[in-house]
Amino acid sequence: MPKRLPCALVLACLLLASLSVQGLCAEPVAAGGTIPPDMSLLAPAAPEDRAYLGLDDGPVFKLSAIKADFVILEVIGVYCPQCHIQAPFFDKFFARLSADPVHGSKIKMVAVATGATTEELAYLRETGKYKYPVASDPDYVAHKQMGEPKTPYTMLVNSKGQVLYAQVGIIEDVNALYEQFATLTR
């Protein structure tokens, strides 16, 4: 019996420790939550991406500086295979959004490459996988403000930072997503 007591104590301590660690883990911001509208990102290098987002020439921009009523944030990882699978679907989404005279002016789209270096961003642009703007969060500061979501993570936010839509994982049916965003942004 005395040998069982230390073993039970160790197991109880491990259980308590695991429960306290679970409480400390971040949860991604879900629909109904908010992200800071002053969240900062490294600006896209391409002049056409800056123009699309309505940004000046500064190296950093705040989410609130994007000239739109709503912003689609696509949180990606440079080496995330699911993100690369999703990219062509979102390229089609971006093309449709850009051609839409109603929604294209009030909704803008930007990928947030968490942990990406300048060189990695340049590589993403050179490969042509992302036809829409890609901003960088090299030190994971914005990623933490969004609750450290797994990638890909898609959010639709308004100008106040309110999250209207949030989804983790690959979204293949971009037509249904487009219609849902059109409804959410009326």
C-alpha positions as a Markdown table, in Angstrom:
| # | Residue | x | y | z |
|---|---|---|---|---|
| 1 | Met | 0.0 | 0.0 | 0.0 |
| 2 | Pro | 2.7 | 2.6 | 0.8 |
| 3 | Lys | 4.2 | 2.0 | -2.8 |
| 4 | Arg | 0.8 | 2.9 | -4.4 |
| 5 | Leu | 0.5 | 6.2 | -2.5 |
| 6 | Pro | 3.5 | 7.9 | -4.2 |
| 7 | Cys | 2.4 | 6.6 | -7.6 |
| 8 | Ala | -1.2 | 8.0 | -7.1 |
| 9 | Leu | 0.3 | 11.3 | -5.9 |
| 10 | Val | 2.4 | 11.6 | -9.0 |
| 11 | Leu | -0.6 | 10.8 | -11.3 |
| 12 | Ala | -2.7 | 13.3 | -9.4 |
| 13 | Cys | 0.0 | 16.0 | -9.9 |
| 14 | Leu | 0.3 | 15.2 | -13.6 |
| 15 | Leu | -3.4 | 15.4 | -14.0 |
| 16 | Leu | -3.6 | 18.8 | -12.3 |
| 17 | Ala | -0.7 | 20.1 | -14.3 |
| 18 | Ser | -2.3 | 19.1 | -17.6 |
| 19 | Leu | -5.5 | 20.7 | -16.6 |
| 20 | Ser | -3.8 | 24.0 | -15.8 |
| 21 | Val | -1.8 | 24.0 | -19.0 |
| 22 | Gln | -5.0 | 23.4 | -21.0 |
| 23 | Gly | -6.5 | 26.5 | -19.4 |
| 24 | Leu | -3.5 | 28.6 | -20.6 |
| 25 | Cys | -3.8 | 27.5 | -24.3 |
| 26 | Ala | -5.1 | 30.2 | -26.5 |
| 27 | Glu | -8.3 | 29.7 | -28.5 |
| 28 | Pro | -8.6 | 31.3 | -31.9 |
| 29 | Val | -11.0 | 34.2 | -32.1 |
| 30 | Ala | -14.4 | 32.9 | -33.2 |
| 31 | Ala | -17.3 | 34.5 | -34.9 |
| 32 | Gly | -18.8 | 37.0 | -32.4 |
| 33 | Gly | -15.4 | 37.8 | -31.0 |
| 34 | Thr | -13.1 | 40.7 | -31.8 |
| 35 | Ile | -9.5 | 41.3 | -32.9 |
| 36 | Pro | -7.8 | 44.7 | -32.3 |
| 37 | Pro | -8.4 | 47.0 | -35.3 |
| 38 | Asp | -5.0 | 48.5 | -34.6 |
| 39 | Met | -3.3 | 45.1 | -35.0 |
| 40 | Ser | -0.1 | 45.7 | -37.0 |
| 41 | Leu | 1.4 | 43.7 | -39.9 |
| 42 | Leu | 4.3 | 44.1 | -42.2 |
| 43 | Ala | 3.0 | 45.6 | -45.4 |
| 44 | Pro | 3.0 | 43.7 | -48.7 |
| 45 | Ala | 6.0 | 44.7 | -50.8 |
| 46 | Ala | 4.2 | 44.8 | -54.2 |
| 47 | Pro | 2.9 | 48.3 | -55.0 |
| 48 | Glu | -0.3 | 46.7 | -56.6 |
| 49 | Asp | -1.0 | 44.9 | -53.3 |
| 50 | Arg | -0.6 | 48.2 | -51.3 |
| 51 | Ala | -2.8 | 50.0 | -53.8 |
| 52 | Tyr | -5.5 | 47.3 | -53.6 |
| 53 | Leu | -5.6 | 47.6 | -49.8 |
| 54 | Gly | -5.4 | 51.4 | -49.9 |
| 55 | Leu | -2.1 | 51.5 | -47.9 |
| 56 | Asp | 0.6 | 54.1 | -47.9 |
| 57 | Asp | 4.3 | 53.3 | -48.5 |
| 58 | Gly | 5.2 | 52.6 | -44.8 |
| 59 | Pro | 6.7 | 49.2 | -43.8 |
| 60 | Val | 4.0 | 48.5 | -41.3 |
| 61 | Phe | 0.2 | 49.0 | -41.4 |
| 62 | Lys | -2.7 | 48.6 | -39.0 |
| 63 | Leu | -5.7 | 46.5 | -39.9 |
| 64 | Ser | -7.8 | 49.7 | -39.6 |
| 65 | Ala | -5.7 | 51.3 | -42.4 |
| 66 | Ile | -7.2 | 49.0 | -45.0 |
| 67 | Lys | -9.7 | 51.0 | -47.1 |
| 68 | Ala | -12.7 | 48.8 | -46.7 |
| 69 | Asp | -15.7 | 48.2 | -44.5 |
| 70 | Phe | -14.8 | 44.5 | -44.2 |
| 71 | Val | -11.6 | 42.5 | -44.4 |
| 72 | Ile | -11.1 | 38.8 | -45.1 |
| 73 | Leu | -8.0 | 37.7 | -43.2 |
| 74 | Glu | -6.6 | 34.4 | -44.4 |
| 75 | Val | -4.0 | 33.2 | -41.7 |
| 76 | Ile | -1.5 | 31.0 | -43.4 |
| 77 | Gly | 1.9 | 29.4 | -42.8 |
| 78 | Val | 4.5 | 29.5 | -45.5 |
| 79 | Tyr | 5.2 | 25.8 | -45.1 |
| 80 | Cys | 1.6 | 24.8 | -44.4 |
| 81 | Pro | 0.6 | 22.1 | -47.0 |
| 82 | Gln | -3.2 | 22.8 | -46.3 |
| 83 | Cys | -2.6 | 26.5 | -47.1 |
| 84 | His | -1.0 | 25.6 | -50.4 |
| 85 | Ile | -3.9 | 23.3 | -51.2 |
| 86 | Gln | -6.4 | 26.1 | -50.4 |
| 87 | Ala | -4.5 | 28.9 | -52.3 |
| 88 | Pro | -6.0 | 28.1 | -55.8 |
| 89 | Phe | -9.5 | 28.1 | -54.3 |
| 90 | Phe | -9.0 | 31.5 | -52.7 |
| 91 | Asp | -7.3 | 32.8 | -55.8 |
| 92 | Lys | -10.7 | 32.2 | -57.6 |
| 93 | Phe | -12.5 | 33.8 | -54.7 |
| 94 | Phe | -10.2 | 36.8 | -54.9 |
| 95 | Ala | -10.8 | 37.1 | -58.7 |
| 96 | Arg | -14.6 | 37.0 | -58.2 |
| 97 | Leu | -14.4 | 39.6 | -55.4 |
| 98 | Ser | -12.2 | 41.9 | -57.4 |
| 99 | Ala | -14.5 | 41.8 | -60.4 |
| 100 | Asp | -17.6 | 42.5 | -58.2 |
| 101 | Pro | -18.5 | 46.2 | -58.4 |
| 102 | Val | -20.6 | 46.0 | -55.2 |
| 103 | His | -18.7 | 43.7 | -52.9 |
| 104 | Gly | -15.2 | 44.3 | -54.3 |
| 105 | Ser | -15.2 | 47.9 | -53.0 |
| 106 | Lys | -16.3 | 47.2 | -49.5 |
| 107 | Ile | -14.6 | 43.9 | -48.9 |
| 108 | Lys | -10.8 | 43.5 | -49.2 |
| 109 | Met | -8.8 | 40.3 | -48.8 |
| 110 | Val | -5.3 | 39.8 | -47.4 |
| 111 | Ala | -3.3 | 36.7 | -46.3 |
| 112 | Val | -1.4 | 36.9 | -43.0 |
| 113 | Ala | 1.8 | 34.8 | -43.2 |
| 114 | Thr | 2.6 | 34.0 | -39.6 |
| 115 | Gly | 6.3 | 33.8 | -38.8 |
| 116 | Ala | 7.2 | 34.6 | -42.4 |
| 117 | Thr | 10.5 | 36.4 | -43.2 |
| 118 | Thr | 10.8 | 38.9 | -46.0 |
| 119 | Glu | 12.5 | 36.3 | -48.2 |
| 120 | Glu | 9.7 | 33.7 | -47.6 |
| 121 | Leu | 7.1 | 36.4 | -48.6 |
| 122 | Ala | 9.1 | 37.1 | -51.8 |
| 123 | Tyr | 9.2 | 33.4 | -52.5 |
| 124 | Leu | 5.4 | 33.1 | -52.1 |
| 125 | Arg | 4.9 | 35.9 | -54.6 |
| 126 | Glu | 7.4 | 34.4 | -57.1 |
| 127 | Thr | 5.6 | 31.1 | -57.1 |
| 128 | Gly | 2.4 | 32.8 | -58.0 |
| 129 | Lys | 0.4 | 30.6 | -55.5 |
| 130 | Tyr | -1.1 | 33.7 | -53.9 |
| 131 | Lys | -2.6 | 36.2 | -56.3 |
| 132 | Tyr | -4.0 | 38.3 | -53.5 |
| 133 | Pro | -2.0 | 40.4 | -51.1 |
| 134 | Val | 0.1 | 38.7 | -48.4 |
| 135 | Ala | 1.2 | 40.6 | -45.3 |
| 136 | Ser | 3.7 | 39.2 | -42.8 |
| 137 | Asp | 3.6 | 38.7 | -39.0 |
| 138 | Pro | 7.2 | 37.7 | -38.5 |
| 139 | Asp | 7.2 | 37.7 | -34.7 |
| 140 | Tyr | 3.7 | 36.1 | -34.3 |
| 141 | Val | 2.4 | 39.2 | -32.5 |
| 142 | Ala | -0.8 | 39.5 | -34.6 |
| 143 | His | -1.1 | 35.7 | -34.5 |
| 144 | Lys | -1.3 | 35.8 | -30.7 |
| 145 | Gln | -3.8 | 38.7 | -30.9 |
| 146 | Met | -6.0 | 36.4 | -33.1 |
| 147 | Gly | -5.8 | 33.6 | -30.5 |
| 148 | Glu | -3.0 | 31.6 | -32.2 |
| 149 | Pro | -5.2 | 29.8 | -34.8 |
| 150 | Lys | -4.0 | 26.8 | -36.7 |
| 151 | Thr | -3.6 | 27.4 | -40.5 |
| 152 | Pro | -5.3 | 28.0 | -42.7 |
| 153 | Tyr | -7.7 | 30.1 | -40.7 |
| 154 | Thr | -10.2 | 32.3 | -42.5 |
| 155 | Met | -11.9 | 35.3 | -40.8 |
| 156 | Leu | -14.2 | 38.0 | -42.0 |
| 157 | Val | -13.9 | 41.1 | -39.8 |
| 158 | Asn | -15.5 | 44.5 | -39.9 |
| 159 | Ser | -13.7 | 47.9 | -39.5 |
| 160 | Lys | -14.2 | 47.7 | -35.7 |
| 161 | Gly | -12.5 | 44.3 | -35.5 |
| 162 | Gln | -15.6 | 42.3 | -34.9 |
| 163 | Val | -15.3 | 38.8 | -36.3 |
| 164 | Leu | -18.3 | 37.9 | -38.4 |
| 165 | Tyr | -17.0 | 34.6 | -39.7 |
| 166 | Ala | -14.2 | 32.2 | -38.6 |
| 167 | Gln | -13.2 | 28.8 | -40.0 |
| 168 | Val | -10.2 | 26.6 | -39.7 |
| 169 | Gly | -9.1 | 24.3 | -42.5 |
| 170 | Ile | -9.4 | 24.1 | -46.2 |
| 171 | Ile | -12.5 | 25.7 | -47.8 |
| 172 | Glu | -13.1 | 24.3 | -51.2 |
| 173 | Asp | -16.6 | 25.6 | -51.9 |
| 174 | Val | -15.6 | 29.3 | -52.4 |
| 175 | Asn | -18.9 | 30.0 | -54.2 |
| 176 | Ala | -20.9 | 29.1 | -51.1 |
| 177 | Leu | -18.4 | 31.1 | -49.0 |
| 178 | Tyr | -18.8 | 34.1 | -51.3 |
| 179 | Glu | -22.6 | 34.0 | -51.0 |
| 180 | Gln | -22.2 | 33.7 | -47.2 |
| 181 | Phe | -19.9 | 36.7 | -47.1 |
| 182 | Ala | -22.3 | 38.7 | -49.3 |
| 183 | Thr | -25.1 | 38.0 | -46.8 |
| 184 | Leu | -22.9 | 38.9 | -43.8 |
| 185 | Thr | -21.8 | 42.2 | -45.3 |
| 186 | Arg | -25.2 | 43.6 | -46.2 |
